[in-house]
Amino acid sequence: MSVETLTVTIETKEDSDELEIPAGALDLLNEGGEGPSTVLGDLALLGVAQQIHGIIHHSQGDVGSDIEDVEEKTMELFEERFGQSFADMVGHDH
């Protein structure tokens, strides 16, 4: 089986990571004709929002106001990027 892949580099000021993704997967996830970087950016923010949501709303005990502030900012950035709230997009609200 021969499947074309795309190598992606993610960089911050502190470090970088490189991963290989099947190009066809990005094509399947591309709803608006964006480029691969935009599709991966959307997936990254969606994944971060899902993880933060789980930490805040599905963990035992108090998470602290600093983590709640991180969640609030994450959801604000999510809505700016996607034009809808996380709860509306995934159909899950608290």
MMTF fields as JSON, N, C-alpha, C and O atoms, coordinates in Angstrom:
{
  "mmtfVersion": "1.0.0",
  "mmtfProducer": "UNKNOWN",
  "numBonds": 375,
  "numAtoms": 376,
  "numGroups": 94,
  "numChains": 1,
  "numModels": 1,
  "chainsPerModel": [1],
  "groupsPerChain": [94],
  "chainIdList": ["A"],
  "bondAtomList": [4, 2, 8, 6, 12, 10, 16, 14, 20, 18, 24, 22, 28, 26, 32, 30, 36, 34, 40, 38, 44, 42, 48, 46, 52, 50, 56, 54, 60, 58, 64, 62, 68, 66, 72, 70, 76, 74, 80, 78, 84, 82, 88, 86, 92, 90, 96, 94, 100, 98, 104, 102, 108, 106, 112, 110, 116, 114, 120, 118, 124, 122, 128, 126, 132, 130, 136, 134, 140, 138, 144, 142, 148, 146, 152, 150, 156, 154, 160, 158, 164, 162, 168, 166, 172, 170, 176, 174, 180, 178, 184, 182, 188, 186, 192, 190, 196, 194, 200, 198, 204, 202, 208, 206, 212, 210, 216, 214, 220, 218, 224, 222, 228, 226, 232, 230, 236, 234, 240, 238, 244, 242, 248, 246, 252, 250, 256, 254, 260, 258, 264, 262, 268, 266, 272, 270, 276, 274, 280, 278, 284, 282, 288, 286, 292, 290, 296, 294, 300, 298, 304, 302, 308, 306, 312, 310, 316, 314, 320, 318, 324, 322, 328, 326, 332, 330, 336, 334, 340, 338, 344, 342, 348, 346, 352, 350, 356, 354, 360, 358, 364, 362, 368, 366, 372, 370],
  "bondOrderList": [1, 1, 1, 1, 1, 1, 1, 1, 1, 1, 1, 1, 1, 1, 1, 1, 1, 1, 1, 1, 1, 1, 1, 1, 1, 1, 1, 1, 1, 1, 1, 1, 1, 1, 1, 1, 1, 1, 1, 1, 1, 1, 1, 1, 1, 1, 1, 1, 1, 1, 1, 1, 1, 1, 1, 1, 1, 1, 1, 1, 1, 1, 1, 1, 1, 1, 1, 1, 1, 1, 1, 1, 1, 1, 1, 1, 1, 1, 1, 1, 1, 1, 1, 1, 1, 1, 1, 1, 1, 1, 1, 1, 1],
  "groupList": [{"groupName": "MET", "atomNameList": ["N", "CA", "C", "O"], "elementList": ["N", "C", "C", "O"], "formalChargeList": [0, 0, 0, 0], "bondAtomList": [1, 0, 2, 1, 3, 2], "bondOrderList": [1, 1, 2], "singleLetterCode": "M", "chemCompType": "L-PEPTIDE LINKING"}, {"groupName": "SER", "atomNameList": ["N", "CA", "C", "O"], "elementList": ["N", "C", "C", "O"], "formalChargeList": [0, 0, 0, 0], "bondAtomList": [1, 0, 2, 1, 3, 2], "bondOrderList": [1, 1, 2], "singleLetterCode": "S", "chemCompType": "L-PEPTIDE LINKING"}, {"groupName": "VAL", "atomNameList": ["N", "CA", "C", "O"], "elementList": ["N", "C", "C", "O"], "formalChargeList": [0, 0, 0, 0], "bondAtomList": [1, 0, 2, 1, 3, 2], "bondOrderList": [1, 1, 2], "singleLetterCode": "V", "chemCompType": "L-PEPTIDE LINKING"}, {"groupName": "GLU", "atomNameList": ["N", "CA", "C", "O"], "elementList": ["N", "C", "C", "O"], "formalChargeList": [0, 0, 0, 0], "bondAtomList": [1, 0, 2, 1, 3, 2], "bondOrderList": [1, 1, 2], "singleLetterCode": "E", "chemCompType": "L-PEPTIDE LINKING"}, {"groupName": "THR", "atomNameList": ["N", "CA", "C", "O"], "elementList": ["N", "C", "C", "O"], "formalChargeList": [0, 0, 0, 0], "bondAtomList": [1, 0, 2, 1, 3, 2], "bondOrderList": [1, 1, 2], "singleLetterCode": "T", "chemCompType": "L-PEPTIDE LINKING"}, {"groupName": "LEU", "atomNameList": ["N", "CA", "C", "O"], "elementList": ["N", "C", "C", "O"], "formalChargeList": [0, 0, 0, 0], "bondAtomList": [1, 0, 2, 1, 3, 2], "bondOrderList": [1, 1, 2], "singleLetterCode": "L", "chemCompType": "L-PEPTIDE LINKING"}, {"groupName": "ILE", "atomNameList": ["N", "CA", "C", "O"], "elementList": ["N", "C", "C", "O"], "formalChargeList": [0, 0, 0, 0], "bondAtomList": [1, 0, 2, 1, 3, 2], "bondOrderList": [1, 1, 2], "singleLetterCode": "I", "chemCompType": "L-PEPTIDE LINKING"}, {"groupName": "LYS", "atomNameList": ["N", "CA", "C", "O"], "elementList": ["N", "C", "C", "O"], "formalChargeList": [0, 0, 0, 0], "bondAtomList": [1, 0, 2, 1, 3, 2], "bondOrderList": [1, 1, 2], "singleLetterCode": "K", "chemCompType": "L-PEPTIDE LINKING"}, {"groupName": "ASP", "atomNameList": ["N", "CA", "C", "O"], "elementList": ["N", "C", "C", "O"], "formalChargeList": [0, 0, 0, 0], "bondAtomList": [1, 0, 2, 1, 3, 2], "bondOrderList": [1, 1, 2], "singleLetterCode": "D", "chemCompType": "L-PEPTIDE LINKING"}, {"groupName": "PRO", "atomNameList": ["N", "CA", "C", "O"], "elementList": ["N", "C", "C", "O"], "formalChargeList": [0, 0, 0, 0], "bondAtomList": [1, 0, 2, 1, 3, 2], "bondOrderList": [1, 1, 2], "singleLetterCode": "P", "chemCompType": "L-PEPTIDE LINKING"}, {"groupName": "ALA", "atomNameList": ["N", "CA", "C", "O"], "elementList": ["N", "C", "C", "O"], "formalChargeList": [0, 0, 0, 0], "bondAtomList": [1, 0, 2, 1, 3, 2], "bondOrderList": [1, 1, 2], "singleLetterCode": "A", "chemCompType": "L-PEPTIDE LINKING"}, {"groupName": "GLY", "atomNameList": ["N", "CA", "C", "O"], "elementList": ["N", "C", "C", "O"], "formalChargeList": [0, 0, 0, 0], "bondAtomList": [1, 0, 2, 1, 3, 2], "bondOrderList": [1, 1, 2], "singleLetterCode": "G", "chemCompType": "PEPTIDE LINKING"}, {"groupName": "ASN", "atomNameList": ["N", "CA", "C", "O"], "elementList": ["N", "C", "C", "O"], "formalChargeList": [0, 0, 0, 0], "bondAtomList": [1, 0, 2, 1, 3, 2], "bondOrderList": [1, 1, 2], "singleLetterCode": "N", "chemCompType": "L-PEPTIDE LINKING"}, {"groupName": "GLN", "atomNameList": ["N", "CA", "C", "O"], "elementList": ["N", "C", "C", "O"], "formalChargeList": [0, 0, 0, 0], "bondAtomList": [1, 0, 2, 1, 3, 2], "bondOrderList": [1, 1, 2], "singleLetterCode": "Q", "chemCompType": "L-PEPTIDE LINKING"}, {"groupName": "HIS", "atomNameList": ["N", "CA", "C", "O"], "elementList": ["N", "C", "C", "O"], "formalChargeList": [0, 0, 0, 0], "bondAtomList": [1, 0, 2, 1, 3, 2], "bondOrderList": [1, 1, 2], "singleLetterCode": "H", "chemCompType": "L-PEPTIDE LINKING"}, {"groupName": "PHE", "atomNameList": ["N", "CA", "C", "O"], "elementList": ["N", "C", "C", "O"], "formalChargeList": [0, 0, 0, 0], "bondAtomList": [1, 0, 2, 1, 3, 2], "bondOrderList": [1, 1, 2], "singleLetterCode": "F", "chemCompType": "L-PEPTIDE LINKING"}, {"groupName": "ARG", "atomNameList": ["N", "CA", "C", "O"], "elementList": ["N", "C", "C", "O"], "formalChargeList": [0, 0, 0, 0], "bondAtomList": [1, 0, 2, 1, 3, 2], "bondOrderList": [1, 1, 2], "singleLetterCode": "R", "chemCompType": "L-PEPTIDE LINKING"}],
  "groupTypeList": [0, 1, 2, 3, 4, 5, 4, 2, 4, 6, 3, 4, 7, 3, 8, 1, 8, 3, 5, 3, 6, 9, 10, 11, 10, 5, 8, 5, 5, 12, 3, 11, 11, 3, 11, 9, 1, 4, 2, 5, 11, 8, 5, 10, 5, 5, 11, 2, 10, 13, 13, 6, 14, 11, 6, 6, 14, 14, 1, 13, 11, 8, 2, 11, 1, 8, 6, 3, 8, 2, 3, 3, 7, 4, 0, 3, 5, 15, 3, 3, 16, 15, 11, 13, 1, 15, 10, 8, 0, 2, 11, 14, 8, 14],
  "groupIdList": [1, 2, 3, 4, 5, 6, 7, 8, 9, 10, 11, 12, 13, 14, 15, 16, 17, 18, 19, 20, 21, 22, 23, 24, 25, 26, 27, 28, 29, 30, 31, 32, 33, 34, 35, 36, 37, 38, 39, 40, 41, 42, 43, 44, 45, 46, 47, 48, 49, 50, 51, 52, 53, 54, 55, 56, 57, 58, 59, 60, 61, 62, 63, 64, 65, 66, 67, 68, 69, 70, 71, 72, 73, 74, 75, 76, 77, 78, 79, 80, 81, 82, 83, 84, 85, 86, 87, 88, 89, 90, 91, 92, 93, 94],
  "secStructList": [7, 7, 7, 7, 3, 3, 3, 3, 3, 3, 3, 7, 1, 1, 7, 3, 3, 3, 3, 3, 3, 3, 2, 2, 2, 2, 2, 2, 2, 7, 1, 1, 1, 7, 7, 2, 2, 2, 2, 2, 2, 2, 2, 2, 2, 2, 2, 2, 2, 2, 2, 2, 2, 2, 2, 2, 2, 1, 1, 1, 1, 7, 7, 7, 2, 2, 2, 2, 2, 2, 2, 2, 2, 2, 2, 2, 2, 2, 2, 2, 2, 2, 1, 1, 7, 2, 2, 2, 2, 2, 6, 7, 7, 7],
  "xCoordList": [0.85, 0.0, 0.897, 1.799, 0.638, 1.403, 0.481, -0.415, 0.711, -0.096, 0.834, 1.825, 0.5, 1.305, 1.156, 0.057, 2.266, 2.235, 2.754, 3.412, 2.444, 2.886, 3.626, 3.11, 4.82, 5.581, 5.278, 5.373, 4.915, 4.516, 5.46, 5.803, 5.871, 6.705, 5.914, 5.319, 5.914, 5.267, 6.388, 7.227, 6.394, 7.476, 6.935, 5.923, 7.624, 7.42, 8.784, 9.775, 8.839, 10.129, 11.067, 12.286, 10.491, 11.298, 11.699, 12.773, 10.863, 11.17, 10.38, 9.655, 10.528, 9.774, 9.521, 10.186, 8.553, 8.226, 7.882, 7.407, 8.12, 7.83, 7.002, 7.304, 5.954, 5.145, 4.737, 4.701, 4.435, 4.025, 2.553, 2.124, 1.79, 0.347, -0.025, 0.484, -0.904, -1.372, -2.063, -2.983, -1.627, -2.197, -3.691, -4.453, -4.11, -5.524, -6.378, -7.541, -5.812, -6.555, -6.861, -7.961, -5.88, -6.102, -7.129, -7.935, -7.103, -8.099, -9.511, -10.454, -9.645, -10.952, -11.464, -12.668, -10.557, -10.94, -11.069, -11.517, -10.686, -10.694, -12.092, -12.497, -12.825, -14.211, -14.355, -15.327, -13.415, -13.608, -12.572, -12.459, -11.81, -10.794, -9.553, -8.779, -9.357, -8.166, -6.954, -7.087, -5.798, -4.575, -4.353, -5.034, -3.403, -3.12, -2.772, -3.143, -2.067, -1.692, -2.916, -2.971, -3.892, -5.115, -5.905, -6.425, -5.997, -6.705, -6.036, -6.716, -4.716, -4.007, -4.121, -4.201, -4.128, -4.339, -5.705, -5.839, -6.723, -8.066, -8.085, -8.66, -7.461, -7.424, -6.669, -7.061, -5.593, -4.816, -5.653, -5.692, -6.327, -7.133, -8.32, -8.673, -8.94, -10.031, -9.541, -10.214, -8.38, -7.827, -7.506, -7.776, -6.929, -6.623, -7.922, -8.009, -8.923, -10.205, -10.851, -11.403, -10.789, -11.367, -10.65, -11.289, -9.326, -8.56, -8.818, -9.006, -8.826, -9.085, -10.499, -10.711, -11.457, -12.839, -12.892, -13.535, -12.224, -12.205, -11.593, -12.101, -10.503, -9.841, -10.77, -10.892, -11.408, -12.264, -13.561, -13.947, -14.227, -15.588, -15.722, -16.792, -14.673, -14.807, -13.751, -13.53, -13.101, -12.119, -12.716, -13.719, -12.095, -12.555, -11.948, -10.747, -12.766, -12.258, -12.108, -12.423, -11.62, -11.43, -10.159, -9.119, -10.249, -9.082, -8.313, -7.175, -8.899, -8.215, -8.541, -8.842, -8.475, -8.862, -7.892, -8.298, -6.615, -5.656, -5.995, -5.869, -6.42, -6.811, -8.138, -8.339, -9.038, -10.297, -10.042, -10.726, -9.058, -8.688, -8.151, -8.447, -7.356, -6.827, -7.98, -7.992, -8.94, -10.086, -10.88, -11.279, -11.105, -11.868, -11.189, -11.854, -9.865, -9.134, -9.154, -9.303, -9.005, -9.041, -10.372, -10.41, -11.46, -12.784, -13.034, -13.741, -12.464, -12.555, -11.839, -12.378, -10.626, -9.865, -10.549, -10.54, -11.141, -11.885, -13.019, -13.181, -13.8, -14.942, -14.499, -15.16, -13.386, -12.854, -12.478, -12.752, -11.86, -11.396, -12.533, -12.564, -13.472, -14.507, -15.851, -16.728, -16.02, -17.271, -18.428, -19.583, -18.131, -19.147, -18.476, -17.265, -19.266, -18.693, -18.32, -18.814, -17.447, -17.076, -18.324, -18.516, -19.178, -20.391, -21.292, -21.842, -21.446, -22.276, -21.67, -22.386, -20.355, -19.709, -19.797, -20.058, -19.577, -19.554, -20.871, -21.024, -21.82, -23.11, -23.035, -23.765, -22.155, -21.93, -21.724, -20.741, -22.633, -22.566, -22.755, -23.382, -22.196, -22.369, -23.069, -23.311],
  "yCoordList": [-1.169, 0.0, 1.234, 1.362, 2.122, 3.349, 4.538, 4.833, 5.206, 6.356, 7.553, 7.508, 8.619, 9.839, 10.471, 10.53, 10.938, 11.595, 13.025, 13.391, 13.798, 15.176, 15.331, 14.958, 15.875, 16.122, 17.535, 18.493, 17.653, 18.921, 19.236, 18.36, 20.49, 20.944, 21.939, 22.877, 21.725, 22.624, 23.274, 22.583, 24.592, 25.303, 26.299, 26.959, 26.393, 27.461, 28.095, 27.681, 29.081, 29.706, 28.722, 28.812, 27.786, 26.868, 25.574, 25.037, 25.069, 23.778, 23.581, 24.473, 22.415, 22.072, 20.569, 19.793, 20.189, 18.781, 18.578, 19.495, 17.392, 17.066, 15.793, 14.835, 15.79, 14.591, 14.379, 15.311, 13.142, 12.768, 12.383, 11.628, 12.907, 12.69, 12.257, 12.825, 11.261, 10.912, 12.116, 12.695, 12.48, 13.632, 13.44, 14.406, 12.224, 11.939, 12.239, 12.619, 12.073, 12.386, 13.877, 14.283, 14.684, 16.13, 16.519, 17.424, 15.837, 16.093, 15.783, 16.529, 14.688, 14.3, 15.303, 15.539, 15.885, 16.816, 18.255, 19.118, 18.519, 19.868, 20.216, 19.794, 20.994, 21.313, 22.576, 22.715, 23.5, 24.785, 25.142, 26.307, 24.17, 24.447, 25.127, 25.719, 25.046, 25.63, 24.761, 23.628, 25.3, 24.532, 23.602, 23.713, 22.684, 21.719, 22.37, 21.85, 23.496, 24.159, 24.64, 24.528, 25.171, 25.644, 24.478, 24.566, 23.392, 22.204, 21.697, 21.381, 21.621, 21.153, 22.144, 21.733, 23.427, 24.428, 24.274, 24.356, 24.048, 23.812, 22.58, 22.61, 21.512, 20.284, 20.478, 19.939, 21.241, 21.494, 22.256, 21.877, 23.331, 24.101, 23.289, 23.377, 22.503, 21.636, 20.647, 20.438, 20.041, 19.088, 19.733, 19.153, 20.935, 21.649, 21.962, 21.755, 22.455, 22.788, 21.551, 21.629, 20.419, 19.183, 18.758, 18.36, 18.843, 18.442, 19.374, 18.915, 20.671, 21.638, 21.444, 21.486, 21.234, 20.98, 19.771, 19.818, 18.709, 17.5, 17.742, 17.249, 18.499, 18.797, 19.607, 19.321, 20.599, 21.487, 20.807, 20.898, 20.136, 19.679, 18.19, 17.749, 17.42, 15.983, 15.43, 14.22, 16.308, 15.831, 15.926, 16.605, 15.249, 15.251, 16.439, 16.692, 17.162, 18.234, 19.559, 19.695, 20.53, 21.887, 21.967, 21.433, 22.636, 22.749, 24.04, 24.156, 25.002, 26.253, 27.321, 27.03, 28.555, 29.67, 29.881, 30.36, 29.533, 29.708, 28.801, 29.208, 27.585, 26.663, 27.098, 26.97, 27.608, 28.126, 29.307, 29.456, 30.147, 31.265, 30.764, 31.339, 29.685, 29.088, 28.563, 28.75, 27.91, 27.393, 28.538, 28.457, 29.592, 30.724, 31.33, 31.635, 31.506, 32.059, 31.092, 31.517, 29.806, 28.8, 28.852, 28.832, 28.918, 28.936, 30.245, 30.258, 31.335, 32.618, 32.532, 32.95, 31.989, 31.832, 30.85, 31.04, 29.799, 28.815, 29.499, 29.305, 30.299, 30.96, 31.968, 32.125, 32.648, 33.575, 32.831, 33.31, 31.677, 30.928, 30.275, 30.308, 29.679, 28.875, 29.589, 29.085, 30.74, 31.475, 30.862, 31.225, 29.945, 29.351, 28.831, 28.614, 28.637, 28.167, 26.687, 25.96, 26.264, 24.857, 24.015, 22.968, 24.482, 23.739, 23.561, 22.481, 24.623, 24.517, 23.572, 22.799, 23.634, 22.793, 21.314, 20.487, 20.985, 19.562, 19.066, 17.873, 19.978, 19.57, 19.103, 18.197, 19.717, 19.295, 20.533, 21.25, 20.797, 22.002, 21.651, 20.649, 22.504, 22.307, 23.489, 23.525],
  "zCoordList": [0.0, 0.0, 0.0, 0.828, -0.925, -1.031, -0.762, -1.553, 0.35, 0.732, 0.866, 1.594, 0.156, 0.223, 1.602, 2.153, 2.149, 3.445, 3.322, 2.348, 4.316, 4.408, 5.726, 6.779, 5.673, 6.894, 7.369, 6.602, 8.638, 9.228, 10.386, 11.18, 10.468, 11.572, 12.404, 11.874, 13.705, 14.651, 15.46, 16.038, 15.497, 16.185, 17.196, 16.962, 18.32, 19.291, 19.526, 18.923, 20.385, 20.703, 21.392, 21.25, 22.138, 22.945, 22.243, 22.516, 21.352, 20.738, 19.453, 19.011, 18.868, 17.664, 17.639, 18.326, 16.837, 16.652, 15.19, 14.52, 14.706, 13.321, 13.307, 14.019, 12.491, 12.377, 10.937, 10.133, 10.633, 9.283, 9.327, 10.199, 8.385, 8.342, 6.929, 5.963, 6.784, 5.445, 4.791, 5.369, 3.611, 2.91, 2.672, 2.719, 2.42, 2.202, 3.423, 3.286, 4.624, 5.845, 5.899, 6.274, 5.522, 5.51, 4.458, 4.675, 3.318, 2.28, 2.794, 2.527, 3.526, 4.065, 5.094, 5.192, 5.853, 6.916, 6.443, 7.197, 5.219, 4.68, 4.176, 3.093, 4.978, 4.628, 3.805, 3.063, 3.914, 3.272, 2.24, 1.859, 1.776, 0.783, 1.335, 0.582, 2.653, 3.251, 2.935, 2.473, 3.186, 3.026, 4.202, 5.221, 4.066, 5.127, 6.465, 7.517, 6.438, 7.695, 8.46, 9.684, 7.744, 8.398, 8.971, 10.084, 8.223, 8.709, 9.989, 10.965, 9.981, 11.174, 12.325, 13.482, 12.033, 13.079, 13.721, 14.942, 12.892, 13.42, 14.323, 15.411, 13.871, 14.668, 15.971, 17.006, 15.926, 17.139, 18.161, 19.332, 17.73, 18.672, 19.172, 20.348, 18.302, 18.733, 19.791, 20.8, 19.567, 20.53, 21.87, 22.921, 21.835, 23.078, 23.824, 25.034, 23.109, 23.743, 24.362, 25.459, 23.676, 24.216, 25.496, 26.47, 25.487, 26.672, 27.855, 28.982, 27.597, 28.661, 29.208, 30.42, 28.318, 28.743, 29.678, 30.726, 29.298, 30.124, 31.492, 32.499, 31.532, 32.809, 33.715, 34.906, 33.15, 33.944, 34.376, 35.541, 33.462, 33.729, 34.051, 34.472, 33.865, 34.086, 35.039, 35.087, 35.792, 36.768, 38.165, 38.386, 39.076, 40.457, 41.19, 41.084, 41.927, 42.772, 42.056, 40.873, 42.804, 42.316, 41.484, 41.87, 40.342, 39.46, 39.673, 39.218, 40.346, 40.606, 39.579, 38.421, 40.028, 39.164, 38.01, 36.951, 38.188, 37.092, 35.914, 34.759, 36.199, 35.129, 34.522, 33.314, 35.342, 34.807, 33.869, 32.856, 34.206, 33.332, 31.991, 30.944, 32.032, 30.804, 29.951, 28.734, 30.584, 29.834, 29.207, 28.045, 29.968, 29.441, 28.213, 27.223, 28.277, 27.142, 25.963, 24.817, 26.231, 25.167, 24.435, 23.205, 25.188, 24.574, 23.825, 22.818, 24.309, 23.601, 22.25, 21.225, 22.26, 21.018, 20.07, 18.853, 20.637, 19.843, 19.09, 17.885, 19.807, 19.182, 18.125, 17.098, 18.375, 17.369, 16.092, 14.991, 16.23, 15.055, 14.289, 13.059, 15.025, 14.384, 14.211, 13.511, 14.832, 14.699, 15.463, 15.24, 16.353, 17.22, 18.478, 18.508, 19.499, 20.757, 20.662, 19.8, 21.555, 21.653, 21.921, 21.303, 22.855, 23.194, 21.983, 21.767, 21.187, 19.993, 18.963, 18.327, 18.801, 17.784, 18.115, 17.242, 19.384, 19.744, 20.334, 20.596, 20.544, 21.083, 22.516, 22.916, 23.296, 24.678, 25.518, 25.333, 26.439, 27.254, 28.718, 29.063, 29.575, 31.034, 31.623, 32.83]
}
